[in-house]
Each structure stands twice: as structure tokens, then as C-alpha cells.
Amino acid sequence: MATDIERFVEAEGRDEKIKAVRAKIDELGIEYLYLQFVSVTGKIMGKGIPSDHWESVAKKGFQLVYGATMNLFTNRAGEYLGYGPEAAELIGVPEPETFMQLPWAPEIGRFYCTLFRNREEKENPGGYLTADCRGNLRRLHEQFKEKHKGLSLRIGTEPEMMWLKFDENGKPRDGYSKPFCYHIDQFESLRPVSLQVIRYARKMGLDMIQGDHEDAPGQLELNWMFDDVLRNADRLTTYRQICAQVARENGIFACFMSKPFMGVSASGCHHNMSLWRGGEDEFVKCGNDPDSLPGARENYMYVKGGDNTFMPDGDDPQMPQKAGLDAIGGIVHHLRALTAIGCSTVNSYRRLWDTGFWAPVFADWGFQNRTTGLRVSAPGRFEYRSVDSMVNPYIMGSTILAAADDGIDNKIDPGAPEERNIYEAMEQGKIVKKLPMSLGEALEALEKDEVVQRGMPGEMYRLYHEYKSDEWARFMSTVTDWDKDTYMECLP
């Protein structure tokens, strides 16, 4: 019986795609290839090879230690997280349809890869590696579509981030611009940065649609068109790479940390989602010549059309169809556990504690109501707000699918949309679950939620829980400046 890796590399049409990439490599003068995958925390990992070896690596893949999926970091005891040095080596197989020339380094091509267990493993040799968050999302989405008769998830993300100056010690510190939201003058002050990001993004298939200066120092939000959940996650990962490169070119720092400053807004990454039936992929030029693209054509495809189950089908323009409501019911029901994914760092919860900046802390939903964890941001889409720019979008997508699946299966009622300010509603007697207010509390909620864990199959939940529990323990075992300022000179 063929293994997963054998079926993958021998898939119909793959040989033709490999040949097409070779032609592009030769046409564009590509000398070197980055073979990348995404770790448990969303960090880009991988290897580089000379382009002469493209055909060989496309067939056989490359090997790398399993611990690379955990950033090869160690825990508090100095032991490698997730996998020890005795573990086997994974196999990464590049996907030719993700080939893209780097616009800032035209001699380099990039691929995303699918990860597999080693061919010589005693258990499930050559099987899909469940430490591969990206591969998990692809497979879980396919299962979701098959189970729910073609129903598929589309997502658009709104990544806020800050551009910071370096201080005299070479550390990123102050924002490059003033914290004035929507001010064109502040947007203009970052124009050399934002336009270069947009140029690179469009070349790499991101259909950029709008942007603005947000209300924190140096904070920008640049958006692209929503799409299939996996492709959007790839584009968010690519966007982060682009920002890091533009920062290097301009001698400043691209910061995706959720809350580097208190007293101003954090960097959220709202996920606007919708569930669709049907639709077709369409090519979007993004300013490129369609006859001479700097990458595989699939990078410029966006799914269009179909039936959006989140659109109203009755007289109330604010109420989605029943299938959409059930899915939202599942997400509202599991919001506490989902917070461990959307707010994935210790720092994420500074965003929830800093009052007055529209950060959602309650598991409820409403129409264009920014005081709730979910809102109908416009007819046909729900905005999941309890997520920030440190998120791993692949795990976020797969756990949203798990929660939506539970809502559809069990017809979970999200309740009536809340039109009041949630704080006023609670004063009037409404009982609403509060979201976890620390990473430790969120991990406890995730530990109790078997449904959300379904979105983290195989080893993924173990690895994520181990990594983030260690992160929380590191924080709790650290003496901070606040500790010293508050307690150093106090007598009992």
C-alpha cells in the first residue's frame, strides 16, 4: 500500500508542474531556492538549496530534525521542546504551485512545503506529519468540505503591526509615527515603507485593497482580498516576511508583538470569515503581467462567487442564514478555548487588560458591535476579534473549522445578536462568559475543550500545549521591573 508521501509526490499532474517550475527558474535566472514550512508558533523554518537540484528535491524532499517544527527551542530545563535529539528527521516536500521569485532578491525562489514522517519510521512511515500546522489545515479543510457537502471557509485577515525606531543601544523602542488613527499625515510619514510593502506584496500575489494609520505609534494596517483559508494563511505568512525585509531596507523595525506599549491600541489581527458553497478560482493580476509572472500562476488565484451562508436570507439584513448561524454558534460556544490560539502569547493579554481600546473580552456576538468577541462586520461576514498579530493563522483556521463543525453538527444557537454595549447589557442583568485573561487561563480552557483540540490533530495539541505552557511558566518564574518597582522597598 502506498504511503502518504508516495501518493503526494506521484499525484496526477505534479510532474508537469515540476517541469513548469524548471522553465520559470531558467527564465528568471533563479540561482537558489528557499524551501520553507511553518512552525507551531507560526515562525518560518526550512532549508535552502541551489536551483540545480530542483527536480531531485521535488521528488525526494529534504530532511530536517522534527524539532524544527518547535523552532528548535529549549524549555526551562534546557531540554528541546517537543522532540529530543533522538527523534527521527522529517521530510519536507516542496509544492511547485507555491513557487515565487522574491522581489527583493530576484535570484532566489521560494516554496511552501508539506511535511511527512521519515520513510524509515517504524510507525506510519512516510505518513503526514501532524506537527505540520499548514498540512493539517489543508487536510482538515478538505474533510470539512466533504462532510458538509462542499461548504468551505474563506477568511480575510487584518494584520496590524508597528514600525519602530532603534534606540542608541540598537533596540527597537519608539514608534516611527504618532498615535493618530486614520490621519493621512501620519500615514504619509510611513509612505516609503508602506508603498514598498505594497509593491512586494502585489508581486507575490497579495491583492492589496486598502490601508490606514492606526491609533498606536508607528502602527499601520494594510489589507488584501479575502480568499480560501489556506491561501490566506500563506499570504499572511508571506506578508510578515515582506515587512521584515522592508524594515531591513529602511533601517527600522517591523513589530508584530501585540502590545509593545500600554495606553495605546494593540496590534490585533481580526479574522473576517464566511462559509460558502461553490465558487471558482479566478486569476487576479495584482499589477503583474499575466504572460510573464514571477511565480506559479496559482499564487494569483482567488476564489470568487458561490453561495455565502453568512448572508441574510430573510427580512432581517443583520441575520445570517441558518447554516451560518449554527457555525457561529459553535465558535461563540468555544471562544474561551479558541482564545489560547488567537491570543497565543503572554503579551497578548496586555491587550485585554488595557481598558478603553476596544479589545474584546466577552464571548458574545452582535451586528457591528465592537464590544463583543464576534461581530457581523458587514452582511455576509463575521469578524472574529479575539486574535492578534502573533497568531499562527494555520492553527487558527483549523480550530475555527473544528468549532464551526461542532456548531453545524449540533445546531448550536448563538443567541440573539447583542445590540447594546456589552458592559451596559451586563449591568442590566445579561450573563456573558468572559474570555480568559491570561495565557495560563486560556491554556486551561483549551485543555478542557476536546472539540477545539480536534483542530490540532495527532501530535499538534501536545506540541502546542507543551510550548505554550513552558512560555507561561517562564513568565511566571521571571522577576520583572514591575516586581522590583512595587516590592523592593516594601516591608511586610
Residue pairs with C-beta under 8 A, 6 or more apart in sequence:
2 10
3 119
3 125
3 126
3 127
4 116
4 126
4 127
4 128
5 61
5 91
5 93
5 116
5 119
5 126
5 127
6 126
8 93
8 114
8 116
9 58
9 59
9 61
9 93
14 96
17 96
17 97
17 296
18 54
18 55
18 58
18 59
18 96
20 96
20 296
21 54
21 58
21 96
21 99
21 296
22 54
22 55
24 30
24 99
24 101
24 109
24 295
24 296
25 51
25 54
25 109
28 101
28 106
28 109
28 294
29 106
29 107
30 51
30 101
30 107
30 108
30 109
31 50
31 51
31 107
31 108
32 48
32 49
32 50
32 51
32 107
32 108
32 109
33 48
33 49
33 50
33 51
33 54
33 57
33 94
33 108
33 109
33 110
33 111
34 46
34 47
34 48
34 102
34 108
34 109
34 110
34 111
35 46
35 47
35 48
35 49
35 57
35 62
35 92
35 94
35 111
35 113
36 44
36 45
36 46
36 110
36 111
36 112
36 113
37 44
37 45
37 46
37 69
37 92
37 112
37 113
37 114
37 115
37 132
37 134
38 44
38 45
38 132
38 133
38 134
38 237
38 392
38 394
39 45
39 68
39 69
39 70
39 71
39 133
40 69
40 70
40 71
40 82
40 131
40 133
40 392
40 395
40 460
40 463
40 464
40 467
41 71
41 344
41 392
41 467
42 133
42 237
42 390
42 391
42 392
42 393
42 394
43 71
44 237
44 240
44 241
45 64
45 68
45 69
45 71
46 64
46 92
46 113
47 62
47 64
47 92
49 57
49 62
51 109
57 94
58 93
58 94
58 96
61 91
61 92
61 93
61 94
61 113
61 116
62 91
62 92
63 89
63 90
63 91
63 92
63 118
64 89
64 90
64 92
65 72
65 83
65 85
65 87
65 89
65 90
66 82
66 83
66 87
66 88
66 89
66 90
66 129
66 131
67 80
67 81
67 82
67 83
67 84
67 85
67 87
68 90
69 82
69 83
69 90
69 115
69 129
69 131
69 132
69 463
70 80
70 81
70 82
70 83
70 131
70 463
70 467
71 81
72 80
73 80
73 81
73 467
74 80
74 81
75 81
75 466
75 470
76 470
76 473
76 474
76 477
81 463
81 466
81 467
81 470
82 131
82 462
82 463
82 466
82 467
88 117
88 118
88 120
88 121
89 118
90 115
90 116
90 117
90 118
90 129
90 131
91 115
91 116
91 117
91 118
91 119
91 126
92 113
92 114
92 115
92 116
93 113
93 114
93 115
93 116
94 111
94 112
94 113
95 111
95 112
95 113
95 114
96 111
96 296
97 296
97 298
97 299
98 110
98 111
98 112
98 234
98 296
98 298
98 299
99 109
99 110
99 111
99 295
99 296
99 299
100 109
100 110
100 111
100 204
100 205
100 294
100 295
100 296
100 299
101 108
101 109
101 110
101 294
101 295
102 108
102 109
102 110
103 199
103 200
103 203
103 204
103 294
104 200
104 245
104 249
106 294
109 295
112 134
112 234
114 128
114 132
114 134
114 135
114 138
115 128
115 129
115 131
115 132
115 135
116 126
116 127
116 128
116 129
117 123
117 124
117 125
117 126
117 127
117 128
117 129
118 125
118 126
119 125
119 126
121 127
128 135
128 139
129 135
130 136
130 457
130 458
130 459
130 460
131 458
131 459
131 460
131 463
133 392
133 394
133 395
133 398
133 460
134 230
134 233
134 234
134 394
136 394
136 395
136 398
136 455
136 456
136 457
136 458
136 460
137 229
137 230
137 233
137 394
137 395
137 397
137 398
137 401
138 230
140 398
140 401
140 402
140 455
140 457
141 152
141 153
141 228
141 229
141 230
141 397
141 398
141 401
144 151
144 152
144 153
144 401
144 404
144 405
145 151
145 152
147 405
148 405
148 408
149 277
150 277
150 278
151 275
151 276
151 277
151 309
151 323
151 408
152 228
152 229
152 275
152 276
152 277
152 279
152 303
153 228
153 229
153 273
153 274
153 275
153 276
153 397
153 400
153 401
153 404
154 226
154 227
154 228
154 229
154 232
154 273
154 274
154 275
154 276
154 303
155 226
155 227
155 229
155 232
155 233
155 271
155 272
155 273
155 393
155 397
155 400
156 223
156 224
156 225
156 226
156 227
156 232
156 271
156 272
156 273
156 381
157 223
157 232
157 236
157 269
157 270
157 271
157 272
157 393
158 221
158 223
158 268
158 269
158 270
158 272
159 221
159 222
159 236
159 239
159 240
159 256
159 267
159 269
159 389
160 214
160 216
160 219
160 220
160 221
160 265
160 266
160 267
160 268
160 269
160 389
161 219
161 220
161 221
161 243
161 254
161 255
161 256
161 267
161 389
162 175
162 216
162 217
162 218
162 219
162 220
162 255
162 257
162 260
162 267
163 175
163 176
163 177
163 190
163 193
163 218
163 219
163 220
163 247
163 252
163 253
163 254
163 255
164 172
164 173
164 174
164 175
164 176
164 217
164 218
164 252
164 253
164 255
164 260
165 172
165 173
165 174
165 175
165 176
165 218
165 252
165 253
166 172
166 173
166 251
166 252
166 253
167 173
167 174
172 253
172 255
174 217
174 218
175 216
175 217
175 218
175 219
175 261
176 189
176 190
176 193
176 217
176 218
176 252
177 186
177 189
177 190
177 213
177 217
177 218
177 219
178 186
178 217
179 215
179 216
179 217
179 219
179 264
179 265
180 186
180 213
180 215
181 212
181 213
181 214
181 215
181 265
182 212
182 213
183 213
184 213
186 213
187 194
187 211
187 212
187 213
187 220
190 213
190 218
190 220
192 250
193 220
193 246
193 247
193 250
193 252
194 211
194 220
194 222
196 246
196 249
196 250
197 222
197 239
197 242
197 243
197 246
198 208
198 211
198 222
200 242
200 245
200 246
201 208
201 222
201 224
201 238
201 239
201 242
202 208
202 286
202 287
202 288
203 286
203 287
203 288
203 294
204 238
204 242
204 294
204 295
204 299
205 235
205 284
205 286
205 295
205 299
205 300
206 224
206 235
206 238
206 239
206 286
207 224
207 225
207 284
207 286
207 302
208 222
208 223
208 224
208 286
209 223
209 224
209 225
210 222
210 223
211 220
211 221
211 222
211 223
212 220
212 221
213 219
213 220
214 220
214 221
214 265
215 264
215 265
215 357
216 261
216 264
216 265
216 266
216 267
217 261
217 264
218 255
219 264
219 265
219 267
222 239
224 235
224 239
225 284
225 302
226 232
226 272
226 274
226 381
227 235
227 302
227 303
228 303
229 397
229 400
229 401
230 394
230 397
231 301
231 302
232 393
232 397
233 393
233 394
233 396
233 397
236 269
236 393
237 393
240 254
240 256
243 254
243 256
244 254
246 254
247 253
247 254
255 267
256 267
256 389
256 390
257 267
257 345
257 347
257 389
257 390
258 266
258 267
258 268
258 343
258 345
258 347
258 348
258 350
258 351
258 388
258 389
258 390
259 266
259 267
259 347
259 348
259 350
259 351
259 354
262 350
262 354
263 354
264 357
265 357
265 358
266 350
266 351
266 354
266 357
266 359
266 388
267 388
267 389
268 351
268 359
268 385
268 387
268 388
268 389
269 387
269 388
269 389
269 391
270 377
270 383
270 384
270 385
270 387
271 342
271 383
271 384
271 387
271 396
271 400
272 377
272 381
272 382
272 383
272 384
273 310
273 381
273 382
273 383
273 384
273 400
274 308
274 309
274 310
274 324
274 380
274 381
274 382
275 308
275 309
275 310
275 323
275 324
275 327
275 404
276 303
276 306
276 307
276 308
276 309
277 306
277 307
277 309
278 305
278 306
278 307
279 303
279 304
279 305
279 306
280 303
280 304
280 305
280 306
281 301
281 302
281 303
281 304
282 301
282 302
282 303
282 304
283 290
283 297
283 300
283 301
284 300
284 301
284 302
285 300
286 300
288 294
288 300
293 299
293 300
308 324
308 380
309 320
309 321
309 323
309 324
309 327
310 320
310 321
310 324
310 328
310 380
310 381
310 382
311 320
311 321
311 324
311 379
311 380
312 318
312 319
312 320
312 321
312 379
313 321
317 379
318 367
318 376
318 379
318 417
319 325
319 417
320 328
320 376
320 380
320 382
323 408
324 382
325 413
325 414
326 407
326 408
326 411
326 412
327 404
327 407
327 408
328 365
328 374
328 382
328 404
328 407
328 414
329 407
329 411
329 412
329 413
329 414
330 403
330 404
330 405
330 406
330 407
330 408
330 410
330 412
330 451
331 338
331 374
331 382
331 384
331 400
331 403
331 404
331 407
332 363
332 364
332 365
332 373
332 374
332 412
332 414
332 415
333 403
333 406
333 407
333 412
333 414
334 402
334 403
334 406
334 449
334 451
334 452
335 363
335 373
335 374
335 386
335 433
335 435
336 363
336 433
336 435
336 436
336 442
336 445
336 449
337 399
337 442
337 445
337 446
337 448
337 449
337 451
337 452
338 384
338 386
338 399
338 400
338 403
338 452
339 386
339 435
339 436
339 442
339 445
340 436
340 439
340 442
340 443
340 445
340 446
340 468
341 387
341 391
341 392
341 395
341 396
341 399
341 446
341 452
342 384
342 386
342 387
342 388
342 391
342 396
343 349
343 351
343 352
343 386
343 387
343 388
343 436
343 439
343 442
344 388
344 390
344 391
344 392
344 439
344 468
345 390
345 439
345 471
346 438
346 439
346 471
346 472
346 475
347 390
348 388
348 390
348 439
349 436
349 437
349 438
349 439
349 442
351 357
351 359
351 388
352 359
352 361
352 435
352 437
353 437
358 370
358 371
359 385
360 370
360 371
360 372
360 373
360 385
360 386
360 435
361 373
361 434
361 435
361 437
362 371
362 372
362 373
362 422
362 426
362 432
362 433
362 434
362 435
363 373
363 432
363 433
363 434
363 435
364 372
364 373
364 374
364 415
364 418
364 422
364 432
365 372
365 373
365 374
365 375
365 376
365 382
365 414
365 415
365 417
365 418
366 372
366 374
366 375
366 376
366 417
366 418
366 419
366 422
367 375
367 376
367 417
367 419
368 375
368 376
368 377
368 378
369 375
369 417
369 418
369 419
369 421
369 422
370 385
371 418
371 421
371 422
371 423
372 385
372 418
372 422
373 384
373 385
373 386
373 435
374 382
374 383
374 384
374 385
375 382
375 383
375 385
376 382
376 383
376 417
377 383
384 400
386 435
387 396
395 455
395 456
395 460
395 464
398 455
398 456
399 452
399 455
399 456
400 455
401 455
402 451
402 452
402 453
402 454
402 455
403 451
403 452
403 455
405 454
406 412
406 451
407 414
418 425
418 430
420 428
422 430
422 432
425 432
426 432
435 442
436 442
436 444
436 445
438 472
439 468
439 471
439 472
439 475
440 472
440 476
443 465
443 468
443 469
443 472
446 452
446 453
446 465
447 465
453 461
456 464
